[in-house]
Amino acid sequence: MTSGMTSGSILGTRVIRTEDPALLLGQAKYLADLDLPNKLHAVVVRSEIAHGLINTIHIADAAAMPGVVEVLTADELGVAPHHGFAKVHDDFARPPLAANRVRFVGEPIAVVLAETYGQGEDAAARVWADIDPLPAVVNAEDALAADAELLFPNHGSNEAMVISDTARANFGDADVVVRGRYVNQRMAVVPMEPDCAAADVDDAGRLTFWASTQMPHGLRDQLAMALVLEPSDVRVITPQVGGGFGGKAGIHPEYTVAAAASLRTRRPVVWVPSRSDDMVALPHSRGQVQYAELGCTKAGNFTGLRVRLVGDAGAYPSVGAMLPVGTRRMSQGNYNFPAIEFDLAVAATNTTPMGAYRGAGRPEATALVERLVDQAALELEIDPIEIRRRNFISNDAFPFTTLTGNTYDSGNYMLPLDRAAETIDY
């Protein structure tokens, strides 16, 4: 027995994975494998319009289809808008099913509850919406324009978050200022298992909820809040999860819909979407335009960093609107910048709402700074490793507090860079 095992620490101790045999033999149970007798299949009907005012959602033809138990719109579902993973502003609360206005292609507008998945799909194709189109803003920079169409008129603008540094970077000591416009593209995760959920209610009104989620405890609290239940009356179970990568964090509107439908019908309800649904419904992430300037002396020493960031929060600003704050906090990177000036503005747009993928704003900072440093090396005709050597935070500076408020406890940044250069015979 190692000392790590004796102390209870996993450090230095080989940990045997217990989940592998079932996964390798195809015996692992995922949400779609649940055996829920008398279950209903939920098929979500989604908006095909990016922005518009809802006149009527016609459900009568769908409701008359074979095997259909009920077709619900926002009025029948009766669940108030809520904020999901994170609240940015009261105005951005999101209805589980769109009410009055649609704000992105793929937004849920109705749900079909049917005895089989096929019957639900057939009926969903018979739902049609009478929507008056409005101009759509799908670009964050356009959304911040003074004359842009507003997603939330009561909010008065499309601004979801604005932060302006009081500190200003002075480039007076710079011999050269390199500038760049960098796009960190919007992306969508594609987990092997799509987002999915199931709900069941017992005779006492207690909800059991299964979800392919990364956050079972937070989801329990969010479901209880959305459905006006006591948290003790909500149990969340997470079976095997076939990937998430940040896209399966927090509560999604389809979760609320499935749970509310089960409470309404007193039958189990299972929601397993198609891959096409997943691509427009699961939160996207990244989506930044970064305007950056780096001041340098002729010797390649940095004199200051200036960034103006425009972020895309999607149609319902939530945690995705907060991610550029993480980009700002990590903008110092590994470098001893004498000054950092970082302004950011995040906009609501008529696109899939943004969530928190791996790194949650921080990789965007690394991509920004390292591209700018490479550009400086190119313009100054200094080796890219050498310019980093001249500007890395020195080993004797730790613990080091960055200009954006982080504390680095330790570091030796040249060690891995030198080792990498040596390994590739640079």
TISE-977451 format. One record per residue: residue in three letters; z, x, y of N, C-alpha, C in turn. Coordinates in steps of 0.05 Angstrom, whole numbers, plus 5000, padded with zeros to 4 digits. Atoms other than C-alpha are relative to their C-alpha. Layout:
// residues N
ALAZXYZXYZXY/...
// end
This chain:
// residues 426
MET500050174976500050005000500050185025/THR500249834976498050295068502249925019/SER498050064980502650325127499249755016/GLY500950244986498249805161500849754986/MET499350235016499449325104503049955001/THR497050034999506949465106500949885026/SER499150104974507449325180498949725006/GLY501250254995503148705176497650025019/SER502349964982497849005222497450034984/ILE502649965013490448975204498750265008/LEU501249754991489149625241500250214978/GLY500149805022486950145190500349894973/THR499650135026487549635134497449864993/ARG502350145009481649395094500749714995/VAL499550295002481248635100497849894982/ILE501950125018478048275042499149735010/ARG501050264991473547705064500249804977/THR499750205020475247075026497849795000/GLU501950214997469546635051497350064987/ASP502749925008463647035023499049874974/PRO501150115025463146784950498849725003/ALA501150274997462246054970497550005017/LEU502449984984457146245023497750114984/LEU502149875015453246694977499049834977/LEU500850175023453146194920499149725009/GLY500950264990451145604964502049784995/GLN497950205006457745254951501649925025/ALA498550064975460345255023499349725010/LYS500450274991461144565054499850005031/TYR500550044972458144425122500349715007/LEU499450274991458843805164498149804987/ALA501950195012452543485136500649944970/ASP499250045028455643545066502349804997/LEU497750185001461343075084499349744984/ASP500350255015462142485037501849795013/LEU498550214986464341905081498949734991/PRO501050265009463541235045499749815023/ASN500550224981460540665086499450125028/LYS500549884974458341145141497549895013/LEU502350074984453540985197498850265010/HIS501449774989448341475222499449955029/ALA500650024971447941585297497550165007/VAL502449874990441141745326499949965030/VAL499950014971441141915399497249985012/VAL502550034985435541685445500350155026/ARG499849824978434042175500497949955022/SER501850034977430842155569497650184997/GLU502449844999423642385573499350075028/ILE500449954972424242435648502250185011/ALA498049814990427742995685501849895021/HIS498450114979430242585743499049725007/GLY500850274994430141845757502249805000/LEU498050224999433841195770499449804978/ILE500350185023434940755709500049715010/ASN500050294995432740035717501149854976/THR499250145024433339785646499450184976/ILE500649875025433940085577499749784979/HIS500750225017430539615529500750074971/ILE499049945027434139595462499549774980/ALA500150235018432538905433498250054976/ASP501849955023426639135390501450194980/ALA498649815018430739715362502349864985/ALA497750145013436739265348499149824977/ALA501050195021432338805305498850154976/MET501249855022429939365260501850004975/PRO498450005025432139395187502150225000/GLY497849815004438739735174501550075025/VAL498749934975440739765247502549825004/VAL497550144995447939565260500449945029/GLU499650044971448139655335498450225015/VAL501249814981444539995393501749995025/LEU498149994978449040225449498850155024/THR500549854976447640425521502750055014/ALA497549934987452740655572501849765004/ASP498450244995454939945587501549924975/GLU498750095025456439775514502050214991/LEU498249795010459640455499502649995015/GLY497550054984464640355556501850255002/VAL498449754996466841085563499450115027/ALA500449904973467941355633498950285000/PRO500949724998464541995656502350195000/HIS497949805001468542615643498850285003/HIS500949734992468143365656499650194977/GLY500549835023467943655586501650265001/PHE498849745004469344405579501650085025/ALA498749914975471144545652499249835023/LYS500550164976471644165717499450185024/VAL500849854976467944455777500549835025/HIS499650184977468143845823500049724989/ASP499950285009469843105816497249884998/ASP502650134999462642925834498350064975/PHE501749925022459843265772500849894973/ALA499250125025463142835719497549894986/ARG502450075015458242685663500549764982/PRO499850225018457342015628499050084972/PRO501149935027456542085552497249894995/LEU502850114999450441625558499449955029/ALA500750024972446741645623500349725011/ALA499650254987448641095671498850025028/ASN501350024973444340915732497950215005/ARG501849784993440941595736499850194976/VAL500449785019437942105688499650265016/ARG500049754985438442835708498650234986/PHE501549795013434743235655498649894976/VAL501450085025429743165598501850074977/GLY498249975022433943065536502749885004/GLU497450124996439742715568500349744983/PRO499750255016442542175521500149755017/ILE500050254985441041475545500849764982/ALA499250225019442541055482500650134973/VAL499549915028444941125410499549774981/VAL500550205022442540755348501950064978/LEU498249975023447640635293498749854977/ALA501550115022444140515227501250084973/GLU499049955026445540495153499050264988/THR501149755009440941085139498950155024/TYR501149834978438341665181497249915006/GLY502850084996431141445170499849745016/GLN500050264985432640735194500750055029/GLY499249944973436041025255497850135016/GLU502249874986430141465272497849805006/ASP502150204995425240895265500849815023/ALA499150184978429440445310500150155027/ALA499849854975430540995362497250025013/ALA502749984989422941035370499249745014/ARG500650264988423040295391501649955026/VAL498650024974427940415449498250115022/TRP501549894978424440485515501549955026/ALA498550014975427140605585498149965024/ASP501450044975424540335651501550165021/ILE498749814982426140905698498150065024/ASP501549924976423741025770500350305004/PRO499849714998422041765773500850095029/LEU499449864975425042205828499050284998/PRO500749725001422942905848502050164984/ALA498249835016425843415800500150285011/VAL499749724992428644085820500850164975/VAL499549865024428244565762500550305004/ASN499649734992429145215799502550025018/ALA497450004985436045415826499550085030/GLU500649934972433145745889498949765015/ASP501150234987429145125905502249795004/ALA497950204999435244685891501950055024/LEU498249944978439145045946498749965027/ALA501450044975433844905999501249755014/ALA498850214985436144446055498749734995/ASP501450255004430843926039499749934970/ALA500350055029431743935963501049724992/GLU499050255011432443285924502750054988/LEU497349975009439743175908500549874973/LEU499350115026442243075837502449815002/PHE497650164995448842795862500249955030/PRO500150054971447642475930502849995013/ASN497350014988455142355941501150285006/HIS499049734997456243105936498950135026/GLY501149914975451743225996498250254998/SER501749775004448143835967499850054970/ASN500149925028446244165901501850244995/GLU498349775004451344715911502349934981/ALA497850045019456044765852502350195006/MET498049804994459645395873498850215019/VAL500949794981459045885932502350195005/ILE497949804994462946535940498650225016/SER501049794983461747025996502250215005/ASP498049794997465347695998500650045029/THR499249924973469347856060499350295004/ALA500749714998468048596045497050025003/ARG502849954996461348846069499450294993/ALA500849735007457849446040498350125022/ASN501449864978455649936094498350224988/PHE501849805011449550336076499350225020/GLY500549804980450050786137499950284990/ASP499949735011451551386094497850054979/ALA502149985021445651256047497550125011/ASP502649884993439451686050497749824989/VAL501950175013435851206004501349744991/VAL499050265011436850465988497949894982/VAL501950125019433550205925500649704998/ARG499750295000432449465920498549884976/GLY501450145022430548985864500749714998/ARG499550285007429848255845499949994970/TYR499750015029432248165774500549724990/VAL499750275011431547535733501350034972/ASN498750025026436447425676499449724990/GLN501350255007432546885641501949804986/ARG498750215015435346215618499250034971/MET500649995029435946205543501549784985/ALA498750205017437845735486500750134974/VAL499249905026441745915424498749824978/VAL501250155022438845715357501750064975/PRO498449965024444545695306498649884975/MET501350115024442345585234500849714995/GLU499250285002446444945232500049885028/PRO500050124973445044485291502749895007/ASP497650134991450444185332500349734985/CYS499750255015453443595293502949925000/ALA497350114999459543155288500249754983/ALA499550245014462742595249502749895008/ALA497550124991468342105265500749784981/ASP499050225016472741625227502749915011/VAL497550124988478441165248501549864978/ASP498450135021484240945204501049735011/ASP499150274993487640265206501950005024/ALA498149984978492640515257498650095026/GLY501549914977487140725305500050305005/ARG500149714997487941465293497350114993/LEU502749895002481541865300500050274985/THR500649755013479342405251497250085008/PHE502649914989473642815280499250264988/TRP501149765011469443335245497850115019/ALA502049894982465243805287499450294993/SER500849725003461244445280500650145027/THR499149914973465244725339501350274999/GLN498649744997467945385364502849955011/MET497550054985473945045398501449754990/PRO498850255010477544545353502449905016/HIS497650094986484044535392499349895028/GLY500950114975480744455460498549744997/LEU501550245004476043935432501849764995/ARG498150225005481943525407501149895026/ASP498950084974484943505477497949865017/GLN502150124984478243345510499249734989/LEU500650265011476742785462502149795007/ALA497850184993483542485473499949915029/MET500250074972482542505548497749815005/ALA502450174995475542205546500449724989/LEU499750265014477541645498502649865006/VAL497450114993484341515529501849964976/LEU498350005023488041685466502250215003/GLU498049795001494342075453498950244984/PRO500949775017492742785429501049994972/SER498950015027497242655370498649804982/ASP501650195016492542095349497250094995/VAL502649885004486542555346500350254983/ARG500049775017485443045289497250114999/VAL502649875002479643535293499950194977/ILE500349835023477143875230497350155003/THR502449844999472144445231499350104972/PRO500949895026468344555165498850285005/GLN501549764995464145175156498149965024/VAL501750024976460345315221497750194997/GLY502449845004453245545215499050135025/GLY500849874976453145945279500749835025/GLY499450134975455045785350499250165025/PHE500849814979454346375397500749915029/GLY499350114973457545995455498949725004/GLY501250274996453145375449501749784989/LYS498350215012458345005408502950015010/ALA497449994988464145105455500549745017/GLY499450234983467644505487499049744988/ILE500850275008466143765483497249955009/HIS502750084993458943515482499949705001/PRO500150294997456942805502499649864974/GLU500450135026454542655432502549984984/TYR497450025014461542805406501549755009/THR498650244989464442275452498649754990/VAL501550235010458941795432500749934971/ALA499450045028460241885358502849894996/ALA497250095002467741805366500449725011/ALA499850274989467141195411498749794982/ALA501450195018462140875363501749944975/SER498250045023467040975305502349825007/LEU497850184991472640665345499149725004/ARG501150274994468140085363499449854974/THR500950135025465339945293502150004977/ARG498049965021471440165252498650104974/ARG501449875023466540545207499650295006/PRO500749724995465241285198497350025013/VAL502549954986459741535243499350304998/VAL500949725003455742175229497650045019/TRP502249934983451242505280499050284993/VAL501249745007446543065256497350005014/PRO502550014985440943205306497850174988/SER502349845007434043495296500150275015/ARG500149754985432444205317498849965028/SER501250064974428243915374502249905019/ASP497850104984434343535399501850235008/ASP498249784995438544155394499050185023/MET501149824980433844555438500349905028/VAL499750114973434544085497502849905005/ALA497450124996441643835485502350205000/LEU498049795000445844445466499950155027/PRO500149854975448044815529498350254999/HIS501449754996443445365553501950195014/SER498349814985446045985588498350225013/ARG501149794982444646605632498849865024/GLY501250144978439646355684500950095027/GLN499349894974440846815743497750145013/VAL501849834984436547105798501850185017/GLN498249814987439747735826498450185019/TYR501149824979437748085891502050225005/ALA498149795000440848765890499050245016/GLU500649764985441149385934502150214992/LEU498249785007444150065916499450235020/GLY500249774982445450595969500650264986/CYS499749735013444751325948499650225021/THR500649754985445052015979497650134986/LYS502249855012439352495966500950144974/ALA498949865024443952835915500549804977/GLY499750205021444352185876502749884998/ASN497450125000451351975895499849725012/PHE500250274990452251225904501849965024/THR498450064977454650975971500849715002/GLY499250284999455050225958498149834985/LEU501650205015452549625919500149735015/ARG500150264987450248975950498449814982/VAL501350195017448448355909500149725012/ARG500150284994446247655925499049864975/LEU500650125026446247225862499549705004/VAL500550295001443246535852500149924971/GLY499550095027445746185790499149724995/ASP501050275008443145575753502249884982/ALA497950145015448545085729498949784982/GLY501150225014443744575700500949735013/ALA499750274988444443825710502849915005/TYR497250084997451943755702501750265001/PRO498649754998455544365730502849994987/SER497549985013461344555686500750304997/VAL499249715004463445225655497650185008/GLY502349844993456345475666499950085029/ALA499949944971457345435741501950235007/MET497949804995463245915735499250284990/LEU500749755013459646465696499250225021/PRO500549794981456946825758502450135012/VAL497549884991464146945778500650244982/GLY499749785019464647375715498150225005/THR502049794993458247735735501050165024/ARG498949854977461447905802502350184992/ARG497649855008467948135770499250264985/MET500849775016464248615724497850175013/SER502249874987459248865776500650305005/GLN499449714997462949535783499050154976/GLY500949875024461049695712501650264995/ASN498749745006462550425695500050195024/TYR500649824977461150685765502149995022/ASN498049984978465550915822498649945027/PHE501250084975462050525877502150005022/PRO498150004977465450645945500349725011/ALA499950274989463849925965498249814984/ILE501550215014461449275933500049755018/GLU500350264986458848665970498449824982/PHE501250175021457348085924500349715009/ASP500150294993455347385947498649854978/LEU501250165021453646835899499949705008/ALA500350294996451146115901498949894974/VAL500850135025450445665840499149725005/ALA501250264994446145045840499849824976/ALA500750205020445444405801497049975000/THR502950035003438444325774499449794979/ASN500850205020434643805733499250134974/THR500549865025435244215670502449974982/THR497750005019439644265608502450145012/PRO497649874989446744415630500650274987/MET499549725009449045135624502850024988/GLY497449955013454645375579500650304999/ALA499149725001458146025562499150134973/TYR500949855023454346475513501650264998/ARG498649755004456647145487500250165025/GLY499549844976459847545543500549835025/ALA499450204979459846935590499950125028/GLY500449904973457047245654500250305002/ARG499649714998459047965640497550164992/PRO502449855006452648205604498050005023/GLU501850024977448747965665500650225021/ALA499349794982452648455707499150274990/THR500849745012451249035660496950035003/ALA503049984998443748875659499250065029/LEU500649964972443648835735500550295009/VAL499249744990447349485749498450224986/GLU501449795014443949905695497050015008/ARG502850004991436949685717499850135028/LEU500049894973438749865789500450304999/VAL499549725002441450545768497550154989/ASP502549885010435050695728497950015023/GLN501950004978430950495789500750225020/ALA499249794981435050965833499350284989/ALA500749755012434051535784497050065002/LEU502949974999426551415784499150075029/GLU500849954973426051395860500950275011/LEU498949754991430452005870499150234983/GLU501049795019427052385813502350164989/ILE497749895014433752515780500149894972/ASP499850095028434752485705501949774999/PRO498250245001437751795688502750064988/ILE497349935010443352125648501550155021/GLU498649844979444952605704501049835023/ILE499050174978445352065757502449844992/ARG497650145010450251695713502450204999/ARG497949805001454252335703501350045028/ARG499049964973454952405779501649765011/ASN498850244988457351695789501949854982/PHE498150135017461451495728502950035011/ILE497149974994468851365739501050234983/SER499149755014472152025721502349934981/ASN498050055021476752075661502950005012/ASP497349984989482752255705500749785020/ALA499550224981482051625747501349754988/PHE498950235014484751155694503150014999/PRO501150274997488050665697498649965027/PHE501750024976482750455748499749705007/THR500450274990482649825790497449985015/THR502750034988475649595808500249855027/LEU500150134974473649335876499849704997/THR500150295005472748645844502549904985/GLY497450105010479848615816500650044971/ASN499349945028479448855744501550264998/THR498649755005483849395716499050114973/TYR500849865025480849885665502250184992/ASP497749845009486450195624499250294993/SER500949745008482350785598497050014997/GLY502849975004475451065590499150295000/ASN501349745001471051665576497049944997/TYR502750115002464051435593497950214993/MET502049805007460352095586500050074970/LEU499949925028462752205515497949854983/PRO502050135016458551665482497150045010/LEU502749954989452651785529499050284991/ASP500849745009452552525513499550004970/ARG500450015028453252375439497449864993/ALA502550145005447451885442497650185007/ALA502149824992443152385479499650224979/GLU500249795020444752925428498849894974/THR501050125025443252455370497049965000/ILE502950054999436252305394498550245011/ASP501249754990434953025416498749965028/TYR501050064973434252795488499850265017/
// end
